[in-house]
Amino acid sequence: MDRDELRAKRAKAGRARWVGTTAEQRREAATKASRAAQARAALARRLLAEYEAAANGGSAA
């Protein structure tokens, strides 16, 4: 299976996931995913700040 076939198969499976769901359910899933992404970004910022503080010999605030 080449790359394009695999991509098409994954896209089809992704679309099939939403069959039978309401717009509200799709919005809730998108909101949940967005919040999770924001939490990951906040964690990455905090870890980077701690790493930079440690590298500079200071304390993480």
MDAnalysis code that builds the backbone (N, CA, C; Angstrom):
import MDAnalysis as mda
import numpy as np

u = mda.Universe.empty(183, n_residues=61, atom_resindex=np.repeat(np.arange(61), 3), trajectory=True)
u.add_TopologyAttr("name", ["N", "CA", "C"] * 61)
u.add_TopologyAttr("resid", np.arange(1, 62))
u.add_TopologyAttr("resname", ["MET", "ASP", "ARG", "ASP", "GLU", "LEU", "ARG", "ALA", "LYS", "ARG", "ALA", "LYS", "ALA", "GLY", "ARG", "ALA", "ARG", "TRP", "VAL", "GLY", "THR", "THR", "ALA", "GLU", "GLN", "ARG", "ARG", "GLU", "ALA", "ALA", "THR", "LYS", "ALA", "SER", "ARG", "ALA", "ALA", "GLN", "ALA", "ARG", "ALA", "ALA", "LEU", "ALA", "ARG", "ARG", "LEU", "LEU", "ALA", "GLU", "TYR", "GLU", "ALA", "ALA", "ALA", "ASN", "GLY", "GLY", "SER", "ALA", "ALA"])
u.atoms.positions = np.array([
    [0.857, -1.177, 0.000],
    [0.000, 0.000, 0.000],
    [0.903, 1.240, 0.000],
    [0.712, 2.092, -0.988],
    [1.566, 3.284, -1.063],
    [1.020, 4.390, -0.153],
    [1.742, 5.458, -0.083],
    [1.427, 6.558, 0.834],
    [0.059, 7.169, 0.559],
    [-0.292, 7.360, -0.712],
    [-1.585, 7.966, -1.050],
    [-2.747, 7.053, -0.662],
    [-2.586, 5.752, -0.874],
    [-3.640, 4.810, -0.488],
    [-3.831, 4.809, 1.024],
    [-2.736, 4.826, 1.750],
    [-2.812, 4.843, 3.206],
    [-3.474, 6.128, 3.703],
    [-3.114, 7.254, 3.101],
    [-3.716, 8.535, 3.480],
    [-5.224, 8.515, 3.216],
    [-5.637, 7.972, 2.072],
    [-7.053, 7.892, 1.734],
    [-7.798, 6.978, 2.704],
    [-7.176, 5.875, 3.071],
    [-7.797, 4.940, 4.009],
    [-7.982, 5.597, 5.378],
    [-6.989, 6.318, 5.831],
    [-7.094, 7.001, 7.126],
    [-8.148, 8.106, 7.083],
    [-8.207, 8.834, 5.973],
    [-9.203, 9.897, 5.836],
    [-10.616, 9.308, 5.862],
    [-10.805, 8.184, 5.182],
    [-12.115, 7.537, 5.161],
    [-12.510, 7.081, 6.560],
    [-11.565, 6.518, 7.294],
    [-11.845, 6.077, 8.660],
    [-12.172, 7.276, 9.552],
    [-11.481, 8.385, 9.337],
    [-11.756, 9.591, 10.109],
    [-13.143, 10.136, 9.847],
    [-13.573, 10.101, 8.601],
    [-14.928, 10.573, 8.270],
    [-15.972, 9.627, 8.847],
    [-15.698, 8.327, 8.796],
    [-16.650, 7.336, 9.296],
    [-16.887, 7.509, 10.793],
    [-15.916, 8.045, 11.488],
    [-16.032, 8.253, 12.932],
    [-17.193, 9.175, 13.263],
    [-17.498, 10.112, 12.373],
    [-18.508, 11.126, 12.660],
    [-19.885, 10.772, 12.112],
    [-20.036, 9.643, 11.459],
    [-21.336, 9.248, 10.930],
    [-22.305, 9.041, 12.093],
    [-23.459, 9.663, 12.001],
    [-24.472, 9.502, 13.035],
    [-24.328, 10.449, 14.217],
    [-23.382, 11.364, 14.163],
    [-23.225, 12.317, 15.251],
    [-23.918, 13.627, 14.892],
    [-24.262, 14.367, 15.915],
    [-24.910, 15.658, 15.687],
    [-23.851, 16.744, 15.591],
    [-24.259, 17.898, 15.096],
    [-23.339, 19.034, 15.021],
    [-22.866, 19.416, 16.419],
    [-23.754, 19.303, 17.391],
    [-23.384, 19.634, 18.770],
    [-22.296, 18.693, 19.282],
    [-22.422, 17.411, 18.971],
    [-21.395, 16.444, 19.388],
    [-20.054, 16.751, 18.730],
    [-20.099, 17.144, 17.465],
    [-18.860, 17.483, 16.764],
    [-18.227, 18.737, 17.353],
    [-19.076, 19.720, 17.702],
    [-18.557, 20.943, 18.348],
    [-17.929, 20.627, 19.698],
    [-18.593, 19.779, 20.487],
    [-18.055, 19.410, 21.799],
    [-16.708, 18.707, 21.651],
    [-16.587, 17.833, 20.670],
    [-15.318, 17.129, 20.445],
    [-14.229, 18.112, 20.030],
    [-14.592, 19.064, 19.180],
    [-13.612, 20.063, 18.737],
    [-13.181, 20.950, 19.900],
    [-14.125, 21.323, 20.764],
    [-13.806, 22.144, 21.927],
    [-12.880, 21.389, 22.871],
    [-13.183, 20.119, 23.096],
    [-12.346, 19.289, 23.981],
    [-10.937, 19.174, 23.421],
    [-10.818, 18.956, 22.118],
    [-9.504, 18.846, 21.485],
    [-8.746, 20.159, 21.578],
    [-9.458, 21.271, 21.415],
    [-8.832, 22.585, 21.500],
    [-8.301, 22.842, 22.911],
    [-9.110, 22.508, 23.908],
    [-8.663, 22.699, 25.302],
    [-7.460, 21.824, 25.609],
    [-7.450, 20.609, 25.101],
    [-6.312, 19.717, 25.330],
    [-5.056, 20.288, 24.677],
    [-5.195, 20.837, 23.482],
    [-4.052, 21.441, 22.797],
    [-3.542, 22.651, 23.565],
    [-4.457, 23.460, 24.104],
    [-4.052, 24.613, 24.897],
    [-3.320, 24.181, 26.157],
    [-3.780, 23.112, 26.790],
    [-3.125, 22.604, 27.995],
    [-1.724, 22.084, 27.672],
    [-1.581, 21.395, 26.543],
    [-0.250, 20.910, 26.141],
    [0.693, 22.071, 25.869],
    [0.179, 23.113, 25.218],
    [1.008, 24.283, 24.919],
    [1.432, 24.988, 26.209],
    [0.516, 25.101, 27.177],
    [0.852, 25.730, 28.458],
    [1.908, 24.916, 29.192],
    [1.770, 23.601, 29.165],
    [2.758, 22.736, 29.802],
    [4.120, 22.891, 29.134],
    [4.123, 22.941, 27.820],
    [5.394, 23.110, 27.090],
    [6.043, 24.444, 27.440],
    [5.240, 25.500, 27.532],
    [5.800, 26.808, 27.915],
    [6.392, 26.764, 29.313],
    [5.674, 26.126, 30.244],
    [6.162, 26.043, 31.623],
    [7.452, 25.238, 31.707],
    [7.490, 24.103, 31.017],
    [8.691, 23.271, 31.039],
    [9.876, 23.990, 30.404],
    [9.621, 24.725, 29.326],
    [10.687, 25.477, 28.681],
    [11.212, 26.566, 29.611],
    [10.308, 27.252, 30.302],
    [10.731, 28.294, 31.244],
    [11.567, 27.698, 32.373],
    [11.150, 26.541, 32.880],
    [11.918, 25.884, 33.941],
    [13.289, 25.451, 33.437],
    [13.332, 24.921, 32.221],
    [14.585, 24.482, 31.644],
    [15.523, 25.672, 31.458],
    [14.997, 26.775, 30.920],
    [15.828, 27.957, 30.694],
    [16.315, 28.546, 32.018],
    [15.455, 28.536, 33.031],
    [15.855, 29.043, 34.342],
    [16.964, 28.179, 34.927],
    [16.829, 26.872, 34.795],
    [17.851, 25.957, 35.319],
    [19.163, 26.136, 34.545],
    [19.058, 26.347, 33.246],
    [20.255, 26.509, 32.414],
    [20.968, 27.805, 32.769],
    [20.230, 28.814, 33.208],
    [20.815, 30.101, 33.564],
    [21.202, 30.169, 35.041],
    [20.980, 29.086, 35.763],
    [21.363, 29.056, 37.165],
    [20.370, 29.744, 38.077],
    [19.235, 30.163, 37.560],
    [18.227, 30.837, 38.361],
    [17.174, 29.858, 38.824],
    [16.138, 30.395, 39.409],
    [15.031, 29.553, 39.832],
    [13.842, 29.800, 38.911],
    [13.046, 28.771, 38.725],
    [11.851, 28.925, 37.900],
    [10.797, 29.648, 38.701],
    [10.241, 30.678, 38.131],
    [9.232, 31.463, 38.856],
    [7.845, 30.929, 38.613],
])
